[in-house]
Every structure is written in structure tokens, then in C-alpha cells.
Amino acid sequence: MLSGEVPRWLGARLGSLAADLALVVGDAHVLTDREVAAGYAVDWTGRYGAKRALVVRPATTAETSAVVDLAASYGVPIVTQGGNTGLVGGSVPNRHDSLIVSTRRLGTISDVDLRAGLVTVGAGVTVTGLTEHLKGSGWRFAVDLGSRDSATLGGMTATNAGGMRVFRFGTMRRQIVGLEYVAADGTVASHLRSLIKDNTGYHLAGLLCGSEGTLGLITALRLRLIRERTHRLAALCAFDDLDEAVEFAWQLRATAPSVEVIEYLDAACADLVHMTQRVPLPVRGQALILVEAAADTDPLDEVAGAIGRIQPSPTDVAFALGEHRRAALWRLRDEVSLALSRLGAVHKFDISIPAGTLSHVRRRLEAGLHALAPQATAWWFGHVCDDNVHLNVTGPDLETHRVEELVVQVVLDAAGSISAEHGIGVMKAPFLHHARSAGELAHMRAIKEALDPQGILNPGVIFAER
Ligand SMILES: Cc1cc2nc3c(=O)[nH]c(=O)nc-3n(C[C@H](O)[C@H](O)[C@H](O)COP(=O)(O)OP(=O)(O)OC[C@H]3O[C@@H](n4cnc5c(N)ncnc54)[C@H](O)[C@@H]3O)c2cc1C
């Protein structure tokens, strides 16, 4: 039993569940303090969430299994939450009777297999936590994103996160060698072996990757690592024209093998971070390209040589060789979302479009936005060599769904995707039928119903509630 009284704000059903959960994880890890629990119930954007939720924090796979079993017996919906950095409203409840299962205490990390470059992690380990663990091992983890201090490897798997290095190393899916999850009835399904080849039936890890908490709770992962490099540099290249910046980015990717990050920022984003976050802006242009290269010998000659040869060439370039200067350039890119969030309501989009269409799509979207809401401002940045941009719109209030409808329409007209890497969540669930065929949707629903017949795992995520 929870020592002391179960708070009345939980209501009878969640209150009784809370008492049972405390027997599994201990009083301290069933969060019944309304203020504390509220911190888990609203997402990073502040746009999605519920006024109340019960939060439980299991520390092991066995505890997670028992928690799910209990929630299922009460018929209480489960929202799995990692770092709560998701941007599509999937990590928080959209109603008041839910249980949030926080994975942050699933934090174990195994010894690194130094020969094969493999490690096993609990789902609650963050990118930064894993990076610290790998220091000095000669290995590193390939997926990197601005939310690295909070985003968990379980959440990143559940969203098939992309980030800054996808064009070289792939998304989360490519890093996963094995996976363990707890199904909706509490069953543990574990496959964490290290075999390079293993075609034994369905690839359940691939299915869980990108499932956004709707098919099971990921508890552990066997991850592939990449070699750490001893030398690193960053550069910021300025252009007066977006098409020239994009062409440059693709040529750089093709001609400089040590380059592993090529990120795009438009002038407005760079100026915003410069002014509001007080980050130095060493070069200026309508479009900026942030480059990072890594190698076992100094990559400066290779990168500077490639930049010098490529046509169209940048109007200005700033190189950052030391760690501090590199970190300062990185802040320009990493802090865009934070700076935008301080402007008030932000409509966030994560679109991918066919190669060579960015300028065209941008013109169409900005014209449409202007007609819809003259006060709207569009902010553009993202993973240019994945043809993936993060369009953020400020100005119109968040009730204005016409902004979403416009973006979806323009992206689909351009044969693009409404979710490059953030997932569907609840935000894009109403639009999923525009993005996938009737046959695909029927198969997706069949999988969901087979693995979660009660529909208790993240209801409303991916599939809009009927
Ligand atoms: C500043 C900033 C920068 C970002 N940059 C990028 C970027 O470059 N690329 C990118 O892809 N994303 C980016 N994101 C989005 C976000 O960080 C990713 O979606 C990340 O993968 C979410 O991880 P999380 O642990 O925070 O998951 P959460 O936000 O907690 O959850 C996300 C989804 O996964 C589910 N989930 C979480 N953990 C589990 C689990 N263990 N088992 C099953 N389901 C689970 C949740 O139910 C939810 O549906 C960024 C976000 C911010 C705030």
C-alpha cells in the first residue's frame, strides 16, 4: 500500500491502481503529488497533455512487466514516456485517466564489446549518458540530436529518431541489433543477442522501431556503435541564395568523406539564436550551412579543399577547430527550437520533400501562409542532405488548424512526407490517411489490434481515436 492516504485528486480507479503499483515499484516511484506528476503530463511544446495523470517509474524489465499487467487489469490507458522531448504530442496523455510509465529509471549500460562495437542499454539511457559511458572506448553512438541531454534511447527507437548524421550513418533503426519490450498484456519479448546474421522469423525490433509506444514498451536495446575519430572540425558557410546552399551541401556530401554533419539554417533562425541566446554569428547570409567533419588525421585540408572547389561557393566561411569554437557554432543550430519556443505559440512541422524542391515548396508555403495569416512568420532549418526541413510557424494561435491543413496539402502535392523523423503522435494522426494507402492502414490497424487488443497503449497516437 502507498504509505499515507491516496490523494483524492486521482479518483477511485487511479487511486486504487496507485496503491497496487506501489507494491511493485515502491512508494517513492508512484508519483501521487499533483504538482510533480503535472510536470510529466505536459509535453515539451506545452501544446499537448492532460491536467492530471498518475506517473510510475519502474527500474527493471520485471517491474515494467508487472506495471503493465496491473494497468491492463484495470483497463487504464498507458502512455510510455522517455525524455518527453517528442514534438508531436505522443509522450503525454490526451485524457485524464491515464498512467504515464516513465522509463527514465531503466538506466543500466553494459560493458562495451570493444571488438564488435556493441553495447546494451536500458531504454531510459540518454544520448549524453551513453556518450559519457563510451568515452575512451574508441567507439561512439551514431545518432545525435539537439535534445541529446534528455531524449532517451527507448524514445528515440520508438520514434525512429533521425538527427544530424543520418546521411552518413542512418536513423535509429540502423543502429539496433536487438530489442526487448513489454507487450500490452505484460509479456516480455526479449531478443538482445549480438549476431551479425539472424534471420529467425519476423523482425520485431524493426516493427517496434517507429511504433511510438502503441505496440509495446521498449525496455532495453542492443546497439551498434561507430568508431570514434580523433580529429574534428566545424565550419559555417554563408550563401545569398537557398538553391546555391542546397547544391553546395549535396556536393560537399559527395566529395568530402570526413564530413558527417551538413545542417541548414535560414538567416532568420540564425539571427534569432544570435540575438536571444547571445550566440556569436561569425558569418552572415540568407542561408547558412553548418558542417562538421571527423577523421583520424586533421580533416581541415580535405574539407577546406572541397569547399574551395565546389561551385556554387559560399560568400563567406568560418572554421572552428578547437572544441570551444566548435561548441559555439553548434549552439547556433542546437538552440533554434529553444529560441523559437520563447516566441510563444509555435506550429512545428517536420517535413521531407523530394530532392531539389525546397525552394519551390518554401515559396508555395510562404505564399499560402501569407494569404491565411498575414502575421505568420515561417522559420526554416534542418537536415538538408536528408531533404528534411523543420518548418516552424509563429504568429497564428495554436487553435488555427488551417496552418496544419495548408502545410499537409503543400507537402503532399509535392510528393513529400508530413513526418520525416518526429513521428505521427496525436498531432498528425488526423492526416495519416493522406499519407498512407488504405491497404497499408488496414495492415497497420491489424498489427495494432493483434498486439494491443484492449487498445490501452498510447490511445490516439498514430491512429486518431474514432
Ligand atoms: C530541441 C529538440 C531537438 C530535437 N531534434 C530532433 C532531431 O534532430 N531529430 C529527431 O528525430 N527528433 C528530434 N527531436 C524530437 C525528440 O527529441 C525525438 O522524437 C526523440 O526521439 C524523443 O525521445 P524521448 O525519449 O524524449 O521520447 P518521448 O518524447 O518521451 O516519447 C516520444 C514517443 O515515443 C514513445 N516512447 C518513449 N519511450 C518509449 C519506450 N521506451 N517504449 C515505447 N515507446 C516509447 C512515447 O510514448 C511517444 O510516443 C528534438 C526535440 C527537441 C526538443
The ligand as an SDF file (V2000), in Angstrom:
LIG
                    3D

 53 58  0  0  0  0  0  0  0  0999 V2000
   15.4630   20.7050  -29.0760 C   0  0  0  0  0  0  0  0  0  0  0  0
   14.9520   19.4540  -29.7500 C   0  0  0  0  0  0  0  0  0  0  0  0
   15.6240   18.9660  -30.8620 C   0  0  0  0  0  0  0  0  0  0  0  0
   15.1760   17.8030  -31.4930 C   0  0  0  0  0  0  0  0  0  0  0  0
   15.8390   17.3480  -32.5910 N   0  0  0  0  0  0  0  0  0  0  0  0
   15.4390   16.2080  -33.1770 C   0  0  0  0  0  0  0  0  0  0  0  0
   16.1260   15.6910  -34.3170 C   0  0  0  0  0  0  0  0  0  0  0  0
   17.0790   16.2860  -34.8240 O   0  0  0  0  0  0  0  0  0  0  0  0
   15.7050   14.5220  -34.8440 N   0  0  0  0  0  0  0  0  0  0  0  0
   14.6370   13.8400  -34.3230 C   0  0  0  0  0  0  0  0  0  0  0  0
   14.3050   12.7690  -34.8440 O   0  0  0  0  0  0  0  0  0  0  0  0
   13.9550   14.3190  -33.2720 N   0  0  0  0  0  0  0  0  0  0  0  0
   14.3210   15.4660  -32.6870 C   0  0  0  0  0  0  0  0  0  0  0  0
   13.6290   15.9500  -31.6120 N   0  0  0  0  0  0  0  0  0  0  0  0
   12.4320   15.2370  -31.1330 C   0  0  0  0  0  0  0  0  0  0  0  0
   12.6800   14.2370  -29.9810 C   0  0  0  0  0  0  0  0  0  0  0  0
   13.8470   14.5560  -29.2610 O   0  0  0  0  0  0  0  0  0  0  0  0
   12.7470   12.8170  -30.5350 C   0  0  0  0  0  0  0  0  0  0  0  0
   11.4880   12.4610  -31.0670 O   0  0  0  0  0  0  0  0  0  0  0  0
   13.1830   11.7660  -29.5090 C   0  0  0  0  0  0  0  0  0  0  0  0
   13.3600   10.5630  -30.1920 O   0  0  0  0  0  0  0  0  0  0  0  0
   12.1890   11.5630  -28.3780 C   0  0  0  0  0  0  0  0  0  0  0  0
   12.8170   10.8220  -27.3420 O   0  0  0  0  0  0  0  0  0  0  0  0
   12.2290   10.8740  -25.8560 P   0  0  0  0  0  0  0  0  0  0  0  0
   12.9700    9.9240  -25.0080 O   0  0  0  0  0  0  0  0  0  0  0  0
   12.1690   12.2660  -25.3800 O   0  0  0  0  0  0  0  0  0  0  0  0
   10.7700   10.3090  -26.1090 O   0  0  0  0  0  0  0  0  0  0  0  0
    9.3930   10.8760  -25.5700 P   0  0  0  0  0  0  0  0  0  0  0  0
    9.2080   12.2670  -26.0170 O   0  0  0  0  0  0  0  0  0  0  0  0
    9.2560   10.6080  -24.1300 O   0  0  0  0  0  0  0  0  0  0  0  0
    8.3770    9.9330  -26.3670 O   0  0  0  0  0  0  0  0  0  0  0  0
    8.2500   10.0120  -27.7610 C   0  0  0  0  0  0  0  0  0  0  0  0
    7.3300    8.8800  -28.2420 C   0  0  0  0  0  0  0  0  0  0  0  0
    7.9500    7.6210  -28.0070 O   0  0  0  0  0  0  0  0  0  0  0  0
    7.1720    6.8300  -27.0880 C   0  0  0  0  0  0  0  0  0  0  0  0
    8.1380    6.1940  -26.1840 N   0  0  0  0  0  0  0  0  0  0  0  0
    9.0750    6.7990  -25.4140 C   0  0  0  0  0  0  0  0  0  0  0  0
    9.8290    5.8840  -24.7930 N   0  0  0  0  0  0  0  0  0  0  0  0
    9.3460    4.6750  -25.1590 C   0  0  0  0  0  0  0  0  0  0  0  0
    9.6940    3.3330  -24.8390 C   0  0  0  0  0  0  0  0  0  0  0  0
   10.7080    3.0480  -24.0170 N   0  0  0  0  0  0  0  0  0  0  0  0
    8.9670    2.3330  -25.3870 N   0  0  0  0  0  0  0  0  0  0  0  0
    7.9360    2.5880  -26.2280 C   0  0  0  0  0  0  0  0  0  0  0  0
    7.5650    3.8400  -26.5620 N   0  0  0  0  0  0  0  0  0  0  0  0
    8.2640    4.8680  -26.0390 C   0  0  0  0  0  0  0  0  0  0  0  0
    6.2420    7.7980  -26.4090 C   0  0  0  0  0  0  0  0  0  0  0  0
    5.0610    7.1550  -25.9790 O   0  0  0  0  0  0  0  0  0  0  0  0
    5.9950    8.8160  -27.5150 C   0  0  0  0  0  0  0  0  0  0  0  0
    5.0190    8.3500  -28.4050 O   0  0  0  0  0  0  0  0  0  0  0  0
   14.0400   17.1260  -30.9840 C   0  0  0  0  0  0  0  0  0  0  0  0
   13.3720   17.6160  -29.8650 C   0  0  0  0  0  0  0  0  0  0  0  0
   13.8110   18.7730  -29.2480 C   0  0  0  0  0  0  0  0  0  0  0  0
   13.0770   19.2550  -28.0350 C   0  0  0  0  0  0  0  0  0  0  0  0
  1  2  1  0
  2  3  1  0
  2 52  2  0
  3  4  2  0
  4  5  1  0
  4 50  1  0
  5  6  2  0
  6  7  1  0
  6 13  1  0
  7  8  2  0
  7  9  1  0
  9 10  1  0
 10 11  2  0
 10 12  1  0
 12 13  2  0
 13 14  1  0
 14 15  1  0
 14 50  1  0
 15 16  1  0
 16 17  1  0
 16 18  1  0
 18 19  1  0
 18 20  1  0
 20 21  1  0
 20 22  1  0
 22 23  1  0
 23 24  1  0
 24 25  2  0
 24 26  1  0
 24 27  1  0
 27 28  1  0
 28 29  2  0
 28 30  1  0
 28 31  1  0
 31 32  1  0
 32 33  1  0
 33 34  1  0
 33 48  1  0
 34 35  1  0
 35 36  1  0
 35 46  1  0
 36 37  1  0
 36 45  1  0
 37 38  2  0
 38 39  1  0
 39 40  1  0
 39 45  2  0
 40 41  1  0
 40 42  2  0
 42 43  1  0
 43 44  2  0
 44 45  1  0
 46 47  1  0
 46 48  1  0
 48 49  1  0
 50 51  2  0
 51 52  1  0
 52 53  1  0
M  END
$$$$
